[in-house]
Amino acid sequence: MKIKIEFFENQIPDAIGGGVYQVSVRRKDNKTAPVYIGESFSMLNRCAAHLYELQKAPEYFGFTKETICNDEITLIFEIAEKETDEMLRKQKQFDRIKKMHPLPLSQSGKSDCQKEIPDKIAAMEQFLQS
């Protein structure tokens, strides 16, 4: 895995707590697209788990073995909104996903469900090549 990672830049203290977070991908031309919107009681903990899964299986967020090794790509983890109440977090997450056009590259638009792996990869490749 050679992509660059921005992990809650200047947000670490707040990311320890609960909230809605966004994972985005940025190309070398600085064009950015959302990949995933999630929620957790500890955004920092959950996103560290995302990174672990991504290292094991790049298709987790739509990357391939080739694209995950592109050091001109940056994966960005950031707080979308702090929220400690679980029900409110889940609602805010769903509302954010629903309002996004286009949808995050790896999500289907049904709650926080992800697309099938081939569809995630196709969406990511289309963004990276556009």
Biotite code that builds the C-alpha atoms (Angstrom):
import biotite.structure as struc

atoms = struc.array([
    struc.Atom([0.000, 0.000, 0.000], chain_id="A", res_id=1, res_name="MET", atom_name="CA", element="C"),
    struc.Atom([1.711, 3.164, -1.203], chain_id="A", res_id=2, res_name="LYS", atom_name="CA", element="C"),
    struc.Atom([-1.150, 5.632, -1.417], chain_id="A", res_id=3, res_name="ILE", atom_name="CA", element="C"),
    struc.Atom([-0.821, 8.648, 0.819], chain_id="A", res_id=4, res_name="LYS", atom_name="CA", element="C"),
    struc.Atom([-3.102, 8.854, 3.840], chain_id="A", res_id=5, res_name="ILE", atom_name="CA", element="C"),
    struc.Atom([-4.377, 11.934, 5.626], chain_id="A", res_id=6, res_name="GLU", atom_name="CA", element="C"),
    struc.Atom([-5.786, 10.623, 8.876], chain_id="A", res_id=7, res_name="PHE", atom_name="CA", element="C"),
    struc.Atom([-7.913, 13.199, 10.706], chain_id="A", res_id=8, res_name="PHE", atom_name="CA", element="C"),
    struc.Atom([-5.395, 15.992, 10.082], chain_id="A", res_id=9, res_name="GLU", atom_name="CA", element="C"),
    struc.Atom([-5.672, 18.418, 13.036], chain_id="A", res_id=10, res_name="ASN", atom_name="CA", element="C"),
    struc.Atom([-8.817, 16.563, 14.217], chain_id="A", res_id=11, res_name="GLN", atom_name="CA", element="C"),
    struc.Atom([-7.394, 13.684, 16.292], chain_id="A", res_id=12, res_name="ILE", atom_name="CA", element="C"),
    struc.Atom([-8.759, 14.862, 19.687], chain_id="A", res_id=13, res_name="PRO", atom_name="CA", element="C"),
    struc.Atom([-12.290, 15.199, 18.271], chain_id="A", res_id=14, res_name="ASP", atom_name="CA", element="C"),
    struc.Atom([-12.028, 11.975, 16.246], chain_id="A", res_id=15, res_name="ALA", atom_name="CA", element="C"),
    struc.Atom([-11.563, 9.991, 19.457], chain_id="A", res_id=16, res_name="ILE", atom_name="CA", element="C"),
    struc.Atom([-15.250, 10.580, 20.136], chain_id="A", res_id=17, res_name="GLY", atom_name="CA", element="C"),
    struc.Atom([-18.437, 9.791, 18.298], chain_id="A", res_id=18, res_name="GLY", atom_name="CA", element="C"),
    struc.Atom([-19.614, 11.214, 15.040], chain_id="A", res_id=19, res_name="GLY", atom_name="CA", element="C"),
    struc.Atom([-20.052, 10.918, 11.316], chain_id="A", res_id=20, res_name="VAL", atom_name="CA", element="C"),
    struc.Atom([-16.884, 10.693, 9.242], chain_id="A", res_id=21, res_name="TYR", atom_name="CA", element="C"),
    struc.Atom([-16.061, 10.844, 5.563], chain_id="A", res_id=22, res_name="GLN", atom_name="CA", element="C"),
    struc.Atom([-13.414, 8.969, 3.633], chain_id="A", res_id=23, res_name="VAL", atom_name="CA", element="C"),
    struc.Atom([-12.445, 10.623, 0.349], chain_id="A", res_id=24, res_name="SER", atom_name="CA", element="C"),
    struc.Atom([-9.925, 9.998, -2.401], chain_id="A", res_id=25, res_name="VAL", atom_name="CA", element="C"),
    struc.Atom([-7.855, 12.752, -4.020], chain_id="A", res_id=26, res_name="ARG", atom_name="CA", element="C"),
    struc.Atom([-6.037, 12.455, -7.329], chain_id="A", res_id=27, res_name="ARG", atom_name="CA", element="C"),
    struc.Atom([-2.778, 14.193, -8.222], chain_id="A", res_id=28, res_name="LYS", atom_name="CA", element="C"),
    struc.Atom([-4.773, 17.000, -9.917], chain_id="A", res_id=29, res_name="ASP", atom_name="CA", element="C"),
    struc.Atom([-6.451, 17.633, -6.512], chain_id="A", res_id=30, res_name="ASN", atom_name="CA", element="C"),
    struc.Atom([-9.885, 16.477, -7.695], chain_id="A", res_id=31, res_name="LYS", atom_name="CA", element="C"),
    struc.Atom([-11.579, 14.739, -4.758], chain_id="A", res_id=32, res_name="THR", atom_name="CA", element="C"),
    struc.Atom([-14.475, 12.289, -4.486], chain_id="A", res_id=33, res_name="ALA", atom_name="CA", element="C"),
    struc.Atom([-16.175, 10.788, -1.435], chain_id="A", res_id=34, res_name="PRO", atom_name="CA", element="C"),
    struc.Atom([-15.578, 7.067, -1.015], chain_id="A", res_id=35, res_name="VAL", atom_name="CA", element="C"),
    struc.Atom([-17.493, 6.258, 2.161], chain_id="A", res_id=36, res_name="TYR", atom_name="CA", element="C"),
    struc.Atom([-19.528, 7.982, 4.850], chain_id="A", res_id=37, res_name="ILE", atom_name="CA", element="C"),
    struc.Atom([-19.691, 6.186, 8.167], chain_id="A", res_id=38, res_name="GLY", atom_name="CA", element="C"),
    struc.Atom([-20.511, 6.698, 11.804], chain_id="A", res_id=39, res_name="GLU", atom_name="CA", element="C"),
    struc.Atom([-19.052, 5.393, 15.022], chain_id="A", res_id=40, res_name="SER", atom_name="CA", element="C"),
    struc.Atom([-18.876, 5.957, 18.767], chain_id="A", res_id=41, res_name="PHE", atom_name="CA", element="C"),
    struc.Atom([-15.126, 6.440, 18.113], chain_id="A", res_id=42, res_name="SER", atom_name="CA", element="C"),
    struc.Atom([-14.341, 7.667, 14.626], chain_id="A", res_id=43, res_name="MET", atom_name="CA", element="C"),
    struc.Atom([-10.611, 7.240, 15.228], chain_id="A", res_id=44, res_name="LEU", atom_name="CA", element="C"),
    struc.Atom([-10.998, 3.595, 16.236], chain_id="A", res_id=45, res_name="ASN", atom_name="CA", element="C"),
    struc.Atom([-13.366, 2.752, 13.371], chain_id="A", res_id=46, res_name="ARG", atom_name="CA", element="C"),
    struc.Atom([-11.236, 4.397, 10.717], chain_id="A", res_id=47, res_name="CYS", atom_name="CA", element="C"),
    struc.Atom([-8.115, 2.630, 11.967], chain_id="A", res_id=48, res_name="ALA", atom_name="CA", element="C"),
    struc.Atom([-10.072, -0.601, 11.421], chain_id="A", res_id=49, res_name="ALA", atom_name="CA", element="C"),
    struc.Atom([-10.936, 0.592, 7.885], chain_id="A", res_id=50, res_name="HIS", atom_name="CA", element="C"),
    struc.Atom([-7.218, 1.080, 7.177], chain_id="A", res_id=51, res_name="LEU", atom_name="CA", element="C"),
    struc.Atom([-6.435, -2.397, 8.459], chain_id="A", res_id=52, res_name="TYR", atom_name="CA", element="C"),
    struc.Atom([-9.101, -3.920, 6.189], chain_id="A", res_id=53, res_name="GLU", atom_name="CA", element="C"),
    struc.Atom([-7.900, -1.834, 3.249], chain_id="A", res_id=54, res_name="LEU", atom_name="CA", element="C"),
    struc.Atom([-4.346, -3.097, 3.687], chain_id="A", res_id=55, res_name="GLN", atom_name="CA", element="C"),
    struc.Atom([-5.589, -6.710, 3.699], chain_id="A", res_id=56, res_name="LYS", atom_name="CA", element="C"),
    struc.Atom([-7.996, -6.235, 0.797], chain_id="A", res_id=57, res_name="ALA", atom_name="CA", element="C"),
    struc.Atom([-7.707, -3.106, -1.397], chain_id="A", res_id=58, res_name="PRO", atom_name="CA", element="C"),
    struc.Atom([-11.131, -3.775, -2.938], chain_id="A", res_id=59, res_name="GLU", atom_name="CA", element="C"),
    struc.Atom([-12.618, -2.899, 0.481], chain_id="A", res_id=60, res_name="TYR", atom_name="CA", element="C"),
    struc.Atom([-12.975, 0.684, -0.819], chain_id="A", res_id=61, res_name="PHE", atom_name="CA", element="C"),
    struc.Atom([-12.745, -0.086, -4.544], chain_id="A", res_id=62, res_name="GLY", atom_name="CA", element="C"),
    struc.Atom([-8.997, -0.089, -5.035], chain_id="A", res_id=63, res_name="PHE", atom_name="CA", element="C"),
    struc.Atom([-7.051, -2.768, -6.877], chain_id="A", res_id=64, res_name="THR", atom_name="CA", element="C"),
    struc.Atom([-3.560, -4.087, -6.157], chain_id="A", res_id=65, res_name="LYS", atom_name="CA", element="C"),
    struc.Atom([-2.320, -1.593, -8.744], chain_id="A", res_id=66, res_name="GLU", atom_name="CA", element="C"),
    struc.Atom([-4.240, 1.510, -7.664], chain_id="A", res_id=67, res_name="THR", atom_name="CA", element="C"),
    struc.Atom([-3.457, 0.994, -3.958], chain_id="A", res_id=68, res_name="ILE", atom_name="CA", element="C"),
    struc.Atom([0.232, 1.296, -4.904], chain_id="A", res_id=69, res_name="CYS", atom_name="CA", element="C"),
    struc.Atom([-0.159, 4.655, -6.663], chain_id="A", res_id=70, res_name="ASN", atom_name="CA", element="C"),
    struc.Atom([1.613, 7.242, -4.531], chain_id="A", res_id=71, res_name="ASP", atom_name="CA", element="C"),
    struc.Atom([-0.147, 10.047, -6.432], chain_id="A", res_id=72, res_name="GLU", atom_name="CA", element="C"),
    struc.Atom([-3.439, 9.109, -4.737], chain_id="A", res_id=73, res_name="ILE", atom_name="CA", element="C"),
    struc.Atom([-4.367, 10.329, -1.260], chain_id="A", res_id=74, res_name="THR", atom_name="CA", element="C"),
    struc.Atom([-6.992, 8.758, 0.977], chain_id="A", res_id=75, res_name="LEU", atom_name="CA", element="C"),
    struc.Atom([-8.477, 11.326, 3.360], chain_id="A", res_id=76, res_name="ILE", atom_name="CA", element="C"),
    struc.Atom([-10.227, 10.556, 6.651], chain_id="A", res_id=77, res_name="PHE", atom_name="CA", element="C"),
    struc.Atom([-12.044, 13.496, 8.213], chain_id="A", res_id=78, res_name="GLU", atom_name="CA", element="C"),
    struc.Atom([-14.840, 14.363, 10.603], chain_id="A", res_id=79, res_name="ILE", atom_name="CA", element="C"),
    struc.Atom([-18.087, 15.294, 8.901], chain_id="A", res_id=80, res_name="ALA", atom_name="CA", element="C"),
    struc.Atom([-19.951, 15.967, 12.141], chain_id="A", res_id=81, res_name="GLU", atom_name="CA", element="C"),
    struc.Atom([-19.420, 15.221, 15.812], chain_id="A", res_id=82, res_name="LYS", atom_name="CA", element="C"),
    struc.Atom([-22.338, 13.430, 17.492], chain_id="A", res_id=83, res_name="GLU", atom_name="CA", element="C"),
    struc.Atom([-22.382, 11.291, 20.636], chain_id="A", res_id=84, res_name="THR", atom_name="CA", element="C"),
    struc.Atom([-25.985, 10.049, 20.418], chain_id="A", res_id=85, res_name="ASP", atom_name="CA", element="C"),
    struc.Atom([-26.069, 6.758, 18.472], chain_id="A", res_id=86, res_name="GLU", atom_name="CA", element="C"),
    struc.Atom([-29.519, 7.203, 16.919], chain_id="A", res_id=87, res_name="MET", atom_name="CA", element="C"),
    struc.Atom([-28.745, 10.760, 15.808], chain_id="A", res_id=88, res_name="LEU", atom_name="CA", element="C"),
    struc.Atom([-25.387, 9.622, 14.355], chain_id="A", res_id=89, res_name="ARG", atom_name="CA", element="C"),
    struc.Atom([-27.036, 6.917, 12.295], chain_id="A", res_id=90, res_name="LYS", atom_name="CA", element="C"),
    struc.Atom([-29.685, 9.349, 11.029], chain_id="A", res_id=91, res_name="GLN", atom_name="CA", element="C"),
    struc.Atom([-27.095, 12.012, 10.187], chain_id="A", res_id=92, res_name="LYS", atom_name="CA", element="C"),
    struc.Atom([-24.992, 9.431, 8.358], chain_id="A", res_id=93, res_name="GLN", atom_name="CA", element="C"),
    struc.Atom([-27.956, 8.258, 6.305], chain_id="A", res_id=94, res_name="PHE", atom_name="CA", element="C"),
    struc.Atom([-29.017, 11.848, 5.544], chain_id="A", res_id=95, res_name="ASP", atom_name="CA", element="C"),
    struc.Atom([-25.529, 12.713, 4.288], chain_id="A", res_id=96, res_name="ARG", atom_name="CA", element="C"),
    struc.Atom([-25.385, 9.655, 2.035], chain_id="A", res_id=97, res_name="ILE", atom_name="CA", element="C"),
    struc.Atom([-28.866, 10.347, 0.674], chain_id="A", res_id=98, res_name="LYS", atom_name="CA", element="C"),
    struc.Atom([-28.047, 13.986, -0.162], chain_id="A", res_id=99, res_name="LYS", atom_name="CA", element="C"),
    struc.Atom([-24.800, 13.213, -2.000], chain_id="A", res_id=100, res_name="MET", atom_name="CA", element="C"),
    struc.Atom([-24.865, 13.293, -5.775], chain_id="A", res_id=101, res_name="HIS", atom_name="CA", element="C"),
    struc.Atom([-23.061, 11.363, -6.950], chain_id="A", res_id=102, res_name="PRO", atom_name="CA", element="C"),
    struc.Atom([-23.072, 8.837, -4.130], chain_id="A", res_id=103, res_name="LEU", atom_name="CA", element="C"),
    struc.Atom([-19.825, 7.940, -2.380], chain_id="A", res_id=104, res_name="PRO", atom_name="CA", element="C"),
    struc.Atom([-17.842, 5.650, -4.695], chain_id="A", res_id=105, res_name="LEU", atom_name="CA", element="C"),
    struc.Atom([-18.195, 2.534, -2.532], chain_id="A", res_id=106, res_name="SER", atom_name="CA", element="C"),
    struc.Atom([-21.758, 2.975, -1.236], chain_id="A", res_id=107, res_name="GLN", atom_name="CA", element="C"),
    struc.Atom([-25.033, 1.867, -2.767], chain_id="A", res_id=108, res_name="SER", atom_name="CA", element="C"),
    struc.Atom([-27.218, 4.599, -1.271], chain_id="A", res_id=109, res_name="GLY", atom_name="CA", element="C"),
    struc.Atom([-29.238, 2.140, 0.812], chain_id="A", res_id=110, res_name="LYS", atom_name="CA", element="C"),
    struc.Atom([-28.386, 3.140, 4.357], chain_id="A", res_id=111, res_name="SER", atom_name="CA", element="C"),
    struc.Atom([-24.626, 2.653, 4.689], chain_id="A", res_id=112, res_name="ASP", atom_name="CA", element="C"),
    struc.Atom([-24.572, -0.489, 2.530], chain_id="A", res_id=113, res_name="CYS", atom_name="CA", element="C"),
    struc.Atom([-21.630, -0.862, 0.199], chain_id="A", res_id=114, res_name="GLN", atom_name="CA", element="C"),
    struc.Atom([-21.783, -1.780, -3.474], chain_id="A", res_id=115, res_name="LYS", atom_name="CA", element="C"),
    struc.Atom([-20.663, -5.171, -4.707], chain_id="A", res_id=116, res_name="GLU", atom_name="CA", element="C"),
    struc.Atom([-16.881, -5.378, -5.099], chain_id="A", res_id=117, res_name="ILE", atom_name="CA", element="C"),
    struc.Atom([-16.840, -5.186, -8.936], chain_id="A", res_id=118, res_name="PRO", atom_name="CA", element="C"),
    struc.Atom([-19.062, -2.090, -8.768], chain_id="A", res_id=119, res_name="ASP", atom_name="CA", element="C"),
    struc.Atom([-16.818, -0.418, -6.163], chain_id="A", res_id=120, res_name="LYS", atom_name="CA", element="C"),
    struc.Atom([-13.754, -1.091, -8.276], chain_id="A", res_id=121, res_name="ILE", atom_name="CA", element="C"),
    struc.Atom([-15.461, 0.218, -11.431], chain_id="A", res_id=122, res_name="ALA", atom_name="CA", element="C"),
    struc.Atom([-16.539, 3.421, -9.659], chain_id="A", res_id=123, res_name="ALA", atom_name="CA", element="C"),
    struc.Atom([-13.055, 4.008, -8.255], chain_id="A", res_id=124, res_name="MET", atom_name="CA", element="C"),
    struc.Atom([-11.351, 3.329, -11.588], chain_id="A", res_id=125, res_name="GLU", atom_name="CA", element="C"),
    struc.Atom([-13.759, 5.640, -13.391], chain_id="A", res_id=126, res_name="GLN", atom_name="CA", element="C"),
    struc.Atom([-12.968, 8.449, -10.928], chain_id="A", res_id=127, res_name="PHE", atom_name="CA", element="C"),
    struc.Atom([-9.215, 7.879, -11.066], chain_id="A", res_id=128, res_name="LEU", atom_name="CA", element="C"),
    struc.Atom([-9.194, 7.859, -14.878], chain_id="A", res_id=129, res_name="GLN", atom_name="CA", element="C"),
    struc.Atom([-11.637, 10.728, -15.525], chain_id="A", res_id=130, res_name="SER", atom_name="CA", element="C"),
])
